[in-house]
Amino acid sequence: MMNEKDKKLSTQENDELGMMNAESGSKSNSSLSTHNSSFNIPAIRFKGFNEEWLASELGEILDITSAARVHKEEWTDVGVPFFRTSDVVSIHKGLENKKAFISFDLYKELSTKSGSVKKDDLLITGGGL
């Protein structure tokens, strides 16, 4: 149960969050607000996480790189698995998606330019025309 001090801090923090979001043009999402702003402790906690939140820019905690575009004409029936946005969406929806692959030669070429995926890498998909 929140005491009066925590309620005041939570209200103040929500006001501050609302101001920050107003500056960026986005709406506040109260489920993302923190419970105690003086300690940067979120209102919603994942089991096992008890410390303060540490605000960081994504580029401060990992290297951001870009991969080369692979066109549909370059896909093959066998070879190195090639992950697409549709694969992520299908997995999320519990649907089957036809797998795509690229040749080992194309993989080597792209790996030389952009690097290769390693364990614990964070992949972000993008879609476009």
Secondary structure, 3 states (H helix, E strand, C coil): CCCHHHHHHHHHHHHHHHHHHHHHCCCCCHHHCEEECCCCEECCCCCCCCCCCCCCCHHHHCCCCCCCCCCHHHEECCCEEECCHHHHHHHHHCCCCCCEEECHHHHHHHHHHHCCCCCCCCCCCCCCC
